[in-house]
Amino acid sequence: MPNNPDITPLTVAELFSQGHYFIPIYQRNYAWGEPEVRQLLQDILDESRRAKNSRHPASQYYIGSLVVDKRGEGQFETIDGQQRHTTLCVVLSALKNEFADSINQQSCLNVKATEDTPFQKLSSLSLNLSFTNRKRSTSTLALLAQGITTGCEQASMHGAYDVAVRFFEEHKQELCTLTDYLLNNVVILRVAVPKGTDLNHYFEIMNNRGEQLEKHEVLKARLMRPLGIDERKVFSTIWDACASMDRYAQLGFEKSLRCTLFGANWDQHPVDFESIRQEMVNSDSPAPLVSLEEIVQHPVLQDKKENPVNDDSEQYASIISFPNFLLHVLRITHVSHIDTDVPLDDKRLLLAFERFSNRTDEDIATFSREFVMNLLRCRLLFDRYIIKRKNDLDWSLEQLKPNETRHHYVSSGGDFNQQLIMQLSMFHVSFPTQVYKHWLSAVLYYLLKQHQLGEFRISQYPAFLDQLSNKFFYGRFGKQPIEYFDICFEDVMPENDFDHHNLKLGTHIQNFIFNRLDYRLWRKLKDGHEFDVDMDFVKSFLDKFRFTFRTSVEHYFPQHPIAGEPMDESILHSFGNLCLISHSDNSKFSNNDPATKKNQVKDKLNREQLAESLKLVFMMSYEQWDPENQPAMIQHEKMMVDVLCS
């Protein structure tokens, strides 16, 4: 392939003020979900805050490359980078359509009169992206650019728009600074491949690029450096066993060591680092020694599916990555020894550990032994008491047990297993982005403390999770909000003083509020509580309800009804007329009337055996849901708020 491609660094403002880009048909559809969109926005927000607090001029923040084939003057066919480019397009549309007034007001206060304000720059940008032979994608992008969210047939783009709107609503006071940084300092490298490039060969090279050394492997090498040979072997074995997040940790150890280290039922925790070292030294099948040079040259990467013990391979989908898990462990095991909280941002993994890895060799060695043991303890608790995805379908809460031939799995929670799965999955889907999984720190902290004290009882676990839900609900949505750190680690219980303004945000109401409500409804129904609705109808959906990643707030009575009279605005956008559903269902519902939506939900129940929203089921239980039946809608909202705050 020819050398010296044309590389042009472009700020976001420059990217959207020059040229036009086409996404060819052979590219996959837009596929970013809430975790990816939120992570991009959070990264940009973090950088804008650092720039604002720095004494030096804001530096450029590179977010990757946009590889293109130049087709004519100002015309580019996108080869790589379309997911990021499309997301930026959607994000700018959300800013322009939903927050222009806020940005304009803040701009007047923060920008010199001689400069173009962020509002002025944002207003001047235009849509310069389209899809070849994909009318739905092009149409959806064009509608979102105009602020029209009805009729969007590309669900992922519509979803990204909603995610961006909620994110900006959460950080509304920083929108001017964020927008200014996004437009002027966020840079993407446009790489135009040389004329005559064999694109097929180029794709082959891109799809077979070598994997780079990950940050957690660099951290592993740093922490192992001052240890002795036997200690390195112990450290490496524990680390690698814990790094395979899609497999139970015990399976990362040699078979001959499992019962010795974890007990006959594989449910015990090793006493300390030295006891593991002694067992491994005495083992008949010691793990191979690995030098630091070999670690760097041949890292064990998290994403690889290879298993050193192939006949014991079982794949589960973890709810977090290993680098993020390391940050949780550091956070909860050193909560009383650090003066600042540990951000759950794996891009800053090495920085988070810097205070512990920049010490004397003796201090680093002491920290390494203690940390890797805490890592193992937390991982064993995580495997047993935190949900996983099993077979890409259902939530699982199971513990590993040995038997004569291999191993098997049994429920971790006994009679409480179904309730625990509901509680944990409620938290997980409410905060899908790893940087916001503060609830997981709180749960691991509780589990570790209870096990260290020998006081853990599975029967008390649901009560703790209910209390944690209350702390998040009243602590984050009460009239006096509490920091996440205090919610997770301090013995504080906020006043039961919910700020009802949080229910008046229309489609910007937070996902956690809807998910908490659905869990509370499920719990009350399971306990035999009767509501003043068609209970036979509601109960027909109960056993099919489970938490899924829902990010679209839907009006049950539509904003723009196809037929009939529109609803009064105060009722239309009220909490009583809203529910949380998937973007695919949102697109299917469109402006259909409640009766049609009800039939669509029934069809989905029969087809997929899945009920996504119990609040929606309650709304569907009413025979009439229209402007003539507003008292029932008001009564429904009161019922839901009572359950939400119970």
C-alpha positions as CSV (number, residue, x, y, z in Angstrom):
1,M,0.0,0.0,0.0
2,P,1.3,3.5,-0.8
3,N,2.9,5.4,2.1
4,N,2.3,8.9,3.5
5,P,-1.5,9.2,3.7
6,D,-3.0,12.7,3.9
7,I,-3.6,13.3,7.6
8,T,-5.6,16.4,8.7
9,P,-6.4,17.1,12.4
10,L,-9.9,18.6,12.6
11,T,-11.6,20.1,15.5
12,V,-15.3,19.1,15.8
13,A,-16.3,22.5,14.6
14,E,-14.0,22.1,11.6
15,L,-15.3,18.6,10.9
16,F,-18.9,19.8,10.6
17,S,-18.2,23.0,8.7
18,Q,-16.4,21.5,5.7
19,G,-16.8,18.6,3.3
20,H,-19.5,15.9,3.1
21,Y,-19.1,12.3,4.2
22,F,-20.8,9.2,2.9
23,I,-21.1,5.9,4.8
24,P,-21.0,3.1,2.2
25,I,-23.4,0.2,2.2
26,Y,-20.7,-2.3,3.2
27,Q,-20.3,-0.6,6.6
28,R,-22.3,-2.0,9.4
29,N,-25.3,-0.1,10.8
30,Y,-24.9,2.4,13.6
31,A,-24.6,0.3,16.7
32,W,-23.4,2.5,19.6
33,G,-25.6,2.1,22.7
34,E,-25.8,4.0,26.0
35,P,-22.5,2.8,27.5
36,E,-20.5,4.0,24.4
37,V,-22.3,7.3,24.0
38,R,-22.1,8.1,27.7
39,Q,-18.4,7.2,27.9
40,L,-17.5,9.5,25.0
41,L,-19.5,12.4,26.5
42,Q,-18.0,11.7,30.0
43,D,-14.5,11.7,28.6
44,I,-15.0,15.0,26.9
45,L,-16.6,16.5,30.0
46,D,-13.7,15.3,32.2
47,E,-11.2,16.9,29.8
48,S,-13.2,20.1,29.7
49,R,-13.1,20.3,33.5
50,R,-9.4,19.6,33.6
51,A,-8.8,22.4,31.1
52,K,-11.0,24.8,33.0
53,N,-9.1,24.2,36.3
54,S,-5.7,24.3,34.6
55,R,-3.5,27.4,34.6
56,H,-2.3,26.6,31.1
57,P,-4.3,27.0,27.8
58,A,-6.6,24.1,27.0
59,S,-4.8,21.4,25.1
60,Q,-6.3,19.4,22.3
61,Y,-8.1,16.1,23.1
62,Y,-7.8,13.5,20.4
63,I,-10.7,11.0,20.1
64,G,-9.4,8.8,17.3
65,S,-9.2,8.8,13.6
66,L,-11.6,9.1,10.7
67,V,-10.2,7.1,7.7
68,V,-11.6,8.2,4.4
69,D,-11.3,7.7,0.7
70,K,-11.4,11.1,-1.1
71,R,-14.0,10.9,-3.9
72,G,-13.9,14.5,-5.1
73,E,-13.5,18.0,-3.9
74,G,-14.9,18.0,-0.4
75,Q,-16.4,14.6,-0.8
76,F,-15.3,11.6,1.3
77,E,-16.3,8.0,1.6
78,T,-15.8,6.8,5.2
79,I,-13.8,3.7,5.6
80,D,-13.3,3.6,9.4
81,G,-14.6,5.8,12.3
82,Q,-18.3,6.1,11.3
83,Q,-19.6,5.1,14.7
84,R,-17.8,8.0,16.4
85,H,-18.6,10.4,13.5
86,T,-22.3,9.6,13.6
87,T,-22.4,9.9,17.4
88,L,-20.8,13.4,17.2
89,C,-23.5,14.3,14.6
90,V,-26.3,13.1,16.9
91,V,-24.7,14.8,20.0
92,L,-24.5,18.2,18.2
93,S,-28.1,17.9,17.1
94,A,-29.1,17.3,20.7
95,L,-27.2,20.4,21.8
96,K,-28.6,22.6,19.1
97,N,-32.2,21.5,19.4
98,E,-32.6,21.0,23.2
99,F,-30.1,23.3,24.9
100,A,-29.5,26.2,22.6
101,D,-31.1,28.7,25.0
102,S,-29.1,27.5,28.0
103,I,-25.8,27.6,26.1
104,N,-26.6,31.1,24.7
105,Q,-27.3,32.4,28.2
106,Q,-24.1,30.9,29.6
107,S,-22.1,32.1,26.6
108,C,-23.0,35.7,27.3
109,L,-21.4,35.4,30.7
110,N,-18.3,33.4,29.8
111,V,-17.0,34.5,26.4
112,K,-15.5,37.8,25.2
113,A,-17.6,40.0,23.0
114,T,-15.0,39.8,20.2
115,E,-15.1,36.0,20.0
116,D,-17.7,33.7,18.5
117,T,-19.6,32.2,21.3
118,P,-20.2,28.5,21.6
119,F,-23.8,29.2,20.7
120,Q,-22.9,31.0,17.6
121,K,-20.4,28.3,16.5
122,L,-22.9,25.6,17.2
123,S,-25.6,27.4,15.3
124,S,-23.4,27.6,12.2
125,L,-22.7,23.9,11.9
126,S,-24.7,21.7,9.6
127,L,-25.4,18.0,8.9
128,N,-22.7,16.7,6.6
129,L,-23.1,13.0,6.9
130,S,-25.3,10.6,4.9
131,F,-25.6,6.9,4.2
132,T,-25.4,5.3,0.8
133,N,-28.5,3.2,0.0
134,R,-29.7,3.4,3.6
135,K,-32.7,5.7,3.5
136,R,-33.8,4.9,7.1
137,S,-30.4,5.9,8.6
138,T,-30.2,9.1,6.4
139,S,-33.8,10.0,7.2
140,T,-33.3,9.5,11.0
141,L,-30.2,11.6,11.1
142,A,-31.9,14.3,9.2
143,L,-34.9,14.3,11.5
144,L,-32.8,14.4,14.6
145,A,-30.8,17.3,13.1
146,Q,-34.2,19.2,13.1
147,G,-35.1,18.1,16.6
148,I,-37.8,15.7,15.4
149,T,-37.8,12.4,17.4
150,T,-41.0,10.9,16.1
151,G,-40.8,8.8,13.0
152,C,-37.1,7.9,13.6
153,E,-36.8,4.4,12.2
154,Q,-33.1,3.9,13.1
155,A,-33.5,3.0,16.8
156,S,-29.8,3.2,17.8
157,M,-29.5,6.8,16.5
158,H,-32.7,7.8,18.3
159,G,-31.4,6.1,21.4
160,A,-28.1,8.0,21.2
161,Y,-30.0,11.2,20.9
162,D,-32.0,10.5,24.1
163,V,-28.8,9.5,25.9
164,A,-27.1,12.7,24.9
165,V,-30.1,14.8,26.0
166,R,-30.2,13.1,29.4
167,F,-26.4,13.5,29.9
168,F,-26.6,17.2,29.0
169,E,-29.6,17.7,31.3
170,E,-27.5,16.2,34.2
171,H,-24.7,18.6,33.5
172,K,-26.8,21.6,32.4
173,Q,-24.7,24.1,34.5
174,E,-21.6,23.2,32.5
175,L,-23.0,23.3,29.0
176,C,-21.3,26.4,27.8
177,T,-17.8,25.2,28.9
178,L,-18.5,21.7,27.6
179,T,-19.8,22.9,24.2
180,D,-16.9,25.3,23.9
181,Y,-14.4,22.5,24.6
182,L,-16.2,20.0,22.3
183,L,-16.2,22.4,19.4
184,N,-12.7,23.9,19.7
185,N,-10.5,21.3,21.5
186,V,-11.8,17.9,20.7
187,V,-9.9,16.7,17.6
188,I,-10.3,13.8,15.2
189,L,-7.6,12.9,12.7
190,R,-9.0,12.6,9.2
191,V,-6.8,10.1,7.4
192,A,-7.3,10.1,3.6
193,V,-5.9,6.9,2.1
194,P,-3.6,7.5,-0.9
195,K,-5.1,7.4,-4.3
196,G,-5.0,3.8,-5.7
197,T,-5.1,2.1,-2.3
198,D,-6.5,-1.4,-2.5
199,L,-9.4,-1.0,-0.1
200,N,-10.0,-4.7,0.3
201,H,-6.4,-5.1,1.4
202,Y,-6.7,-2.1,3.7
203,F,-9.7,-3.7,5.4
204,E,-7.8,-6.9,5.8
205,I,-4.9,-5.1,7.5
206,M,-7.3,-3.2,9.8
207,N,-9.1,-6.3,10.9
208,N,-5.9,-8.1,11.8
209,R,-4.1,-5.3,13.7
210,G,-2.1,-6.5,16.6
211,E,-3.4,-6.0,20.1
212,Q,-1.6,-3.4,22.2
213,L,-0.5,-3.9,25.8
214,E,-3.4,-3.0,28.1
215,K,-3.1,-0.7,31.1
216,H,-3.8,-3.5,33.6
217,E,-0.9,-5.5,32.2
218,V,1.4,-2.5,32.7
219,L,0.1,-2.2,36.3
220,K,0.7,-5.9,36.9
221,A,4.3,-5.6,35.8
222,R,4.8,-2.6,38.1
223,L,3.3,-4.3,41.1
224,M,5.2,-7.5,40.6
225,R,8.6,-5.9,40.1
226,P,9.8,-5.9,43.8
227,L,8.5,-9.4,44.6
228,G,10.6,-12.5,44.9
229,I,10.4,-15.3,42.3
230,D,7.9,-17.5,44.3
231,E,5.9,-14.4,45.1
232,R,5.7,-13.3,41.5
233,K,4.3,-16.7,40.6
234,V,1.6,-16.4,43.3
235,F,0.8,-12.8,42.3
236,S,0.7,-13.7,38.6
237,T,-1.6,-16.7,39.1
238,I,-4.1,-14.8,41.2
239,W,-4.0,-11.8,38.9
240,D,-4.6,-13.9,35.8
241,A,-7.4,-15.9,37.4
242,C,-9.2,-12.7,38.4
243,A,-8.5,-11.0,35.0
244,S,-10.7,-13.6,33.1
245,M,-14.0,-11.9,34.1
246,D,-16.2,-14.3,32.0
247,R,-15.0,-17.3,34.0
248,Y,-15.3,-18.2,37.7
249,A,-12.0,-17.4,39.5
250,Q,-11.4,-20.8,41.0
251,L,-11.1,-22.2,37.4
252,G,-8.0,-20.0,36.9
253,F,-6.1,-22.2,39.4
254,E,-4.6,-25.6,38.7
255,K,-7.0,-28.4,39.6
256,S,-4.7,-29.8,42.2
257,L,-4.9,-26.5,44.2
258,R,-8.6,-25.8,44.1
259,C,-9.8,-27.8,47.0
260,T,-6.7,-26.9,49.0
261,L,-7.1,-23.2,48.5
262,F,-10.9,-22.9,48.4
263,G,-12.1,-25.8,50.5
264,A,-13.9,-29.0,49.6
265,N,-16.9,-27.0,48.3
266,W,-14.8,-24.2,46.7
267,D,-16.6,-21.7,48.9
268,Q,-13.8,-20.7,51.3
269,H,-11.3,-17.8,51.0
270,P,-7.5,-18.5,51.3
271,V,-6.1,-17.2,54.6
272,D,-3.3,-15.0,53.2
273,F,-0.7,-14.5,50.5
274,E,1.9,-16.7,52.3
275,S,-0.4,-19.7,52.6
276,I,-1.0,-19.6,48.9
277,R,2.7,-19.4,48.2
278,Q,3.4,-22.4,50.4
279,E,0.7,-24.5,48.6
280,M,2.0,-23.5,45.2
281,V,5.6,-24.3,46.1
282,N,4.5,-27.7,47.4
283,S,2.2,-28.4,44.4
284,D,3.1,-31.2,42.0
285,S,2.1,-29.1,39.1
286,P,3.5,-25.6,39.7
287,A,2.6,-22.8,37.4
288,P,5.3,-21.8,34.9
289,L,7.5,-18.9,35.9
290,V,7.0,-15.7,33.9
291,S,9.6,-12.9,33.6
292,L,8.6,-9.3,33.5
293,E,10.0,-9.1,30.0
294,E,7.7,-11.9,28.9
295,I,4.7,-10.2,30.5
296,V,5.3,-7.1,28.4
297,Q,6.1,-8.9,25.2
298,H,3.3,-11.5,25.6
299,P,0.5,-10.1,27.7
300,V,-2.5,-12.0,28.8
301,L,-5.2,-9.7,27.3
302,Q,-8.6,-9.6,28.9
303,D,-10.5,-9.9,25.6
304,K,-8.9,-13.2,24.6
305,K,-11.1,-16.2,25.1
306,E,-8.3,-18.6,25.7
307,N,-8.5,-20.7,28.9
308,P,-5.4,-22.5,30.2
309,V,-7.7,-25.2,31.6
310,N,-9.8,-25.9,28.5
311,D,-11.9,-28.8,29.9
312,D,-13.1,-26.4,32.7
313,S,-14.0,-23.5,30.4
314,E,-17.4,-21.9,31.2
315,Q,-18.3,-18.6,29.7
316,Y,-20.4,-16.0,31.5
317,A,-20.8,-12.4,30.6
318,S,-19.5,-10.1,33.4
319,I,-21.2,-6.8,34.0
320,I,-17.9,-5.0,34.2
321,S,-14.4,-5.2,32.7
322,F,-11.3,-6.3,34.7
323,P,-9.7,-2.8,34.7
324,N,-12.9,-1.4,36.1
325,F,-13.0,-4.2,38.7
326,L,-9.5,-3.3,39.8
327,L,-10.7,0.3,40.5
328,H,-13.6,-1.0,42.6
329,V,-11.2,-3.2,44.6
330,L,-8.8,-0.3,45.2
331,R,-11.7,2.0,46.1
332,I,-13.3,-0.3,48.7
333,T,-10.1,-1.7,50.3
334,H,-8.4,1.6,50.7
335,V,-11.4,3.8,51.5
336,S,-10.0,4.7,54.9
337,H,-6.4,5.3,53.6
338,I,-6.9,7.7,50.8
339,D,-7.8,11.4,51.0
340,T,-9.7,11.5,47.6
341,D,-12.1,9.1,46.0
342,V,-11.0,6.7,43.3
343,P,-12.8,7.5,40.0
344,L,-14.2,4.4,38.2
345,D,-12.6,5.5,34.9
346,D,-10.3,2.8,33.6
347,K,-8.6,5.2,31.3
348,R,-7.0,6.6,34.5
349,L,-6.2,3.2,35.9
350,L,-2.4,3.7,36.1
351,L,-2.9,7.2,37.6
352,A,-5.2,5.8,40.3
353,F,-2.5,3.3,41.4
354,E,0.3,5.8,41.1
355,R,0.4,6.8,44.7
356,F,1.0,3.1,45.6
357,S,3.4,2.2,42.8
358,N,5.8,5.2,43.3
359,R,7.1,4.1,46.7
360,T,10.1,2.2,48.0
361,D,10.4,-1.4,46.8
362,E,9.5,-2.7,50.3
363,D,6.4,-0.6,50.4
364,I,5.3,-1.6,46.9
365,A,5.9,-5.3,47.7
366,T,3.7,-4.9,50.9
367,F,1.0,-3.2,49.0
368,S,1.1,-5.7,46.1
369,R,0.6,-8.7,48.5
370,E,-2.2,-7.0,50.3
371,F,-3.9,-5.8,47.1
372,V,-3.8,-9.0,45.2
373,M,-5.3,-10.9,48.2
374,N,-8.1,-8.3,48.4
375,L,-8.5,-8.7,44.6
376,L,-9.0,-12.4,45.0
377,R,-11.4,-12.1,47.9
378,C,-13.5,-9.5,46.1
379,R,-13.5,-11.6,42.9
380,L,-14.8,-14.6,44.8
381,L,-17.5,-12.5,46.3
382,F,-18.3,-10.9,42.9
383,D,-18.6,-14.4,41.3
384,R,-21.0,-15.6,43.9
385,Y,-23.1,-12.7,44.8
386,I,-23.2,-10.4,41.7
387,I,-25.3,-11.2,38.7
388,K,-23.9,-12.3,35.3
389,R,-25.3,-12.9,31.9
390,K,-25.7,-16.6,31.1
391,N,-26.0,-17.7,27.5
392,D,-26.6,-14.1,26.5
393,L,-30.2,-14.4,27.6
394,D,-31.0,-14.4,31.3
395,W,-29.5,-13.0,34.4
396,S,-27.7,-15.5,36.5
397,L,-26.7,-15.6,40.3
398,E,-24.9,-18.9,40.8
399,Q,-22.0,-20.3,42.7
400,L,-19.5,-22.8,41.5
401,K,-19.4,-26.3,43.1
402,P,-17.1,-29.2,42.5
403,N,-18.3,-32.8,41.8
404,E,-16.6,-36.1,41.1
405,T,-16.0,-35.5,37.4
406,R,-16.0,-31.7,36.8
407,H,-18.0,-28.9,38.4
408,H,-21.6,-27.6,38.5
409,Y,-23.5,-24.5,39.4
410,V,-26.2,-23.9,42.1
411,S,-28.1,-20.8,43.0
412,S,-26.2,-18.5,45.4
413,G,-29.3,-17.0,47.0
414,G,-31.4,-20.1,47.8
415,D,-35.0,-18.9,48.4
416,F,-33.9,-15.3,47.8
417,N,-32.3,-15.9,44.4
418,Q,-35.1,-14.5,42.3
419,Q,-35.4,-11.4,44.4
420,L,-31.6,-10.8,44.4
421,I,-31.5,-11.1,40.6
422,M,-34.2,-8.5,40.3
423,Q,-32.5,-6.1,42.7
424,L,-29.1,-6.4,41.2
425,S,-30.3,-6.2,37.6
426,M,-32.3,-3.2,38.5
427,F,-29.1,-1.4,39.6
428,H,-27.1,-2.7,36.7
429,V,-29.5,-1.5,33.9
430,S,-30.0,1.8,35.6
431,F,-26.3,2.6,35.4
432,P,-25.0,0.8,32.3
433,T,-21.8,2.9,32.0
434,Q,-19.0,1.5,34.1
435,V,-17.9,4.9,35.4
436,Y,-21.3,5.3,37.1
437,K,-21.5,1.9,38.8
438,H,-21.1,3.3,42.3
439,W,-23.7,0.8,43.5
440,L,-21.3,-2.0,42.8
441,S,-18.7,-0.4,45.1
442,A,-21.3,-0.2,47.8
443,V,-22.3,-3.9,47.4
444,L,-18.7,-5.2,47.3
445,Y,-17.8,-3.1,50.3
446,Y,-20.7,-4.6,52.2
447,L,-20.0,-8.2,51.2
448,L,-16.3,-7.9,52.0
449,K,-16.9,-6.3,55.5
450,Q,-19.6,-8.9,56.4
451,H,-17.4,-11.8,55.3
452,Q,-14.4,-10.5,57.2
453,L,-16.5,-10.2,60.3
454,G,-18.0,-13.6,59.7
455,E,-21.5,-12.1,59.9
456,F,-22.8,-12.5,56.3
457,R,-26.2,-14.1,56.0
458,I,-27.8,-14.5,52.6
459,S,-31.2,-13.7,54.2
460,Q,-29.9,-10.2,55.1
461,Y,-28.6,-9.4,51.6
462,P,-32.0,-8.4,50.0
463,A,-32.6,-6.0,53.0
464,F,-29.3,-4.4,52.4
465,L,-30.0,-3.9,48.7
466,D,-33.4,-2.4,49.5
467,Q,-31.7,0.0,51.9
468,L,-29.1,0.8,49.2
469,S,-31.9,1.5,46.7
470,N,-33.5,3.9,49.2
471,K,-30.1,5.6,49.8
472,F,-29.7,6.2,46.0
473,F,-33.3,7.3,45.6
474,Y,-33.5,9.8,48.5
475,G,-29.8,10.6,48.5
476,R,-29.6,11.5,44.8
477,F,-33.2,12.6,44.1
478,G,-34.1,14.1,47.5
479,K,-34.2,17.8,48.4
480,Q,-30.7,17.6,49.8
481,P,-28.6,15.4,47.4
482,I,-25.7,13.4,48.9
483,E,-22.4,12.5,47.1
484,Y,-22.1,9.0,45.8
485,F,-19.0,8.4,48.0
486,D,-21.0,9.1,51.2
487,I,-23.9,6.9,49.9
488,C,-21.6,4.0,49.3
489,F,-19.2,4.2,52.3
490,E,-20.6,6.4,55.0
491,D,-23.2,5.3,57.6
492,V,-25.7,7.9,56.4
493,M,-29.4,7.5,55.7
494,P,-30.9,10.4,53.8
495,E,-34.3,11.8,54.9
496,N,-37.3,10.3,53.1
497,D,-37.8,13.7,51.4
498,F,-38.2,13.0,47.6
499,D,-38.0,16.0,45.4
500,H,-41.0,15.7,43.1
501,H,-39.5,18.0,40.6
502,N,-37.6,14.9,39.4
503,L,-40.9,13.6,38.0
504,K,-41.7,16.8,36.1
505,L,-38.8,16.4,33.6
506,G,-40.9,14.6,30.9
507,T,-38.7,12.4,28.8
508,H,-35.6,13.5,30.8
509,I,-36.7,11.6,33.9
510,Q,-33.8,9.4,35.1
511,N,-33.8,5.7,34.2
512,F,-33.2,4.7,37.9
513,I,-36.6,6.2,38.9
514,F,-38.5,4.0,36.4
515,N,-36.5,0.9,37.2
516,R,-36.9,1.4,41.0
517,L,-40.6,1.7,40.4
518,D,-40.8,-1.5,38.4
519,Y,-38.9,-3.4,41.1
520,R,-41.2,-2.0,43.8
521,L,-44.2,-3.0,41.7
522,W,-42.8,-6.5,41.1
523,R,-42.0,-6.9,44.9
524,K,-45.5,-5.9,46.0
525,L,-47.2,-8.1,43.4
526,K,-45.1,-11.1,44.5
527,D,-46.1,-10.4,48.1
528,G,-49.8,-10.6,47.1
529,H,-50.6,-6.8,47.2
530,E,-53.8,-5.9,45.4
531,F,-54.1,-2.7,43.4
532,D,-57.2,-0.9,42.1
533,V,-56.7,-2.1,38.5
534,D,-57.5,-5.1,36.5
535,M,-55.3,-7.5,38.6
536,D,-55.9,-10.5,36.3
537,F,-54.4,-8.6,33.4
538,V,-51.5,-7.3,35.4
539,K,-50.6,-10.7,36.9
540,S,-50.6,-12.3,33.4
541,F,-47.4,-10.3,32.7
542,L,-45.7,-10.7,36.1
543,D,-43.7,-13.9,35.6
544,K,-42.5,-12.6,32.2
545,F,-41.0,-9.4,33.6
546,R,-37.3,-9.0,33.8
547,F,-35.0,-6.0,33.6
548,T,-33.4,-5.2,30.3
549,F,-31.5,-2.2,29.0
550,R,-34.3,0.3,28.4
551,T,-33.3,3.9,27.6
552,S,-36.3,5.4,25.9
553,V,-39.0,7.3,27.8
554,E,-42.2,6.7,26.0
555,H,-45.6,8.6,26.1
556,Y,-48.3,6.0,26.4
557,F,-50.8,8.4,25.0
558,P,-48.9,9.8,22.0
559,Q,-47.7,13.4,21.6
560,H,-49.1,13.5,18.1
561,P,-52.0,11.1,17.9
562,I,-52.8,9.9,14.4
563,A,-56.5,10.3,15.1
564,G,-58.6,11.9,17.8
565,E,-58.0,14.9,20.1
566,P,-54.6,15.7,21.6
567,M,-54.0,15.4,25.3
568,D,-53.7,18.3,27.7
569,E,-50.0,19.1,27.9
570,S,-49.9,18.9,31.7
571,I,-51.2,15.3,31.6
572,L,-49.4,14.3,28.3
573,H,-45.9,14.9,29.7
574,S,-46.7,13.9,33.3
575,F,-45.1,10.9,35.0
576,G,-48.4,9.1,34.9
577,N,-48.3,8.9,31.0
578,L,-44.7,7.9,30.8
579,C,-42.8,4.6,30.9
580,L,-39.3,3.3,30.1
581,I,-39.0,0.9,27.2
582,S,-36.4,-0.1,24.6
583,H,-35.7,2.1,21.6
584,S,-36.9,-0.6,19.2
585,D,-40.3,-0.7,20.9
586,N,-40.3,3.1,21.0
587,S,-39.8,3.2,17.2
588,K,-42.6,0.6,16.8
589,F,-45.0,2.5,19.0
590,S,-44.5,5.8,17.2
591,N,-47.7,7.8,17.4
592,N,-50.0,4.8,17.7
593,D,-52.9,5.0,20.1
594,P,-52.9,3.2,23.5
595,A,-55.1,0.4,22.2
596,T,-52.7,-0.4,19.3
597,K,-49.7,-0.2,21.6
598,K,-51.4,-2.6,24.0
599,N,-51.8,-5.2,21.2
600,Q,-48.1,-4.7,20.2
601,V,-47.0,-5.4,23.8
602,K,-49.2,-8.5,23.9
603,D,-47.7,-9.7,20.7
604,K,-44.2,-9.2,22.1
605,L,-45.1,-11.2,25.2
606,N,-46.3,-14.1,23.1
607,R,-43.4,-13.9,20.8
608,E,-40.5,-13.3,23.2
609,Q,-42.0,-14.2,26.5
610,L,-40.8,-10.8,27.8
611,A,-42.5,-8.0,29.6
612,E,-40.2,-4.9,29.8
613,S,-42.1,-2.5,31.9
614,L,-44.6,-3.2,34.7
615,K,-45.6,0.5,34.8
616,L,-46.6,0.2,31.2
617,V,-48.6,-3.0,32.1
618,F,-50.5,-1.0,34.7
619,M,-51.3,1.7,32.2
620,M,-52.5,-1.0,29.8
621,S,-54.8,-2.4,32.4
622,Y,-57.1,0.6,32.0
623,E,-59.9,0.1,29.4
624,Q,-59.6,3.7,28.3
625,W,-56.5,5.9,28.2
626,D,-57.5,9.1,26.4
627,P,-58.4,12.8,27.0
628,E,-61.8,11.8,28.3
629,N,-60.4,9.6,31.0
630,Q,-57.9,12.0,32.6
631,P,-59.0,11.4,36.2
632,A,-58.0,7.7,35.9
633,M,-54.6,8.8,34.5
634,I,-54.1,11.2,37.5
635,Q,-55.1,8.4,39.9
636,H,-52.6,6.1,38.2
637,E,-49.8,8.6,38.7
638,K,-50.6,8.9,42.4
639,M,-50.6,5.2,42.8
640,M,-47.2,4.9,41.1
641,V,-45.7,7.7,43.1
642,D,-46.9,6.0,46.3
643,V,-45.2,2.8,45.3
644,L,-42.1,4.6,44.2
645,C,-41.6,6.3,47.5
646,S,-42.6,3.3,49.6
